[in-house]
C-alpha cells in the first residue's frame, strides 16, 4: 500500500465514522494525542456549522507535495484530502512517512488551510 492509499483510507474511515481504525493509521508518537475520541471531536468541531455526515473523502491529486523545505527523514508526501457533506467541504492535510514496513500519518491538520 502506498502513501496515496493510506491517505484515502484515512479519509474514508473518517467519512464512515470509524475513528478507532483511523487512529491506527497514525504514527506512534501521534496516537497519544490523536485518540479516536480526539479525532471524532475534531471532525465534529470542523463540521459543526453544517449538520450532516461526511459523505465523501477525496484525495486531491493536484495538492500532493513530495518535496518541501521541512521534509524530515522518512517523509514521503503531504496530501490534502477533501471531506465533503451535503452543505460543507472541509479537509485534512496529512504528512505521510515510512515507519519500517508501514506508511503512517506523521502529522495532520484539520480544516482547509
Phi, psi and omega in degrees: 000130180268176183296328177297319179297318181295316180299313180292322177298317178301312179299318178297320179294322176296316179298326179275000180062032177261074186290332177294312179295321178299320182294336179287349176271000180270149175298151183308319182290343179267335184297330182291327180263339181248066178290166175306319179294323179292322177296314179300316180298321179296318180294315180299315179296316183296328185252012185299332182287345182219096183299155179121158184281163168289128183261335184207142170244133182223124176284130183267099184303327181287350183242035174261128180243125179252353178217123182211160187300323183265017181300132181256159177306132181094341179294140181250316185192159167251127186233136179258122180244117178282138178238112186240147175232193183299319184227028177208161173216113179236190183198167170228134177256124187244135168258120183254140184220158177275127176235092185063237180276348187257152169253123184230166179273116181273330182210147174219149178226121181279155176077166178293135181293000000 
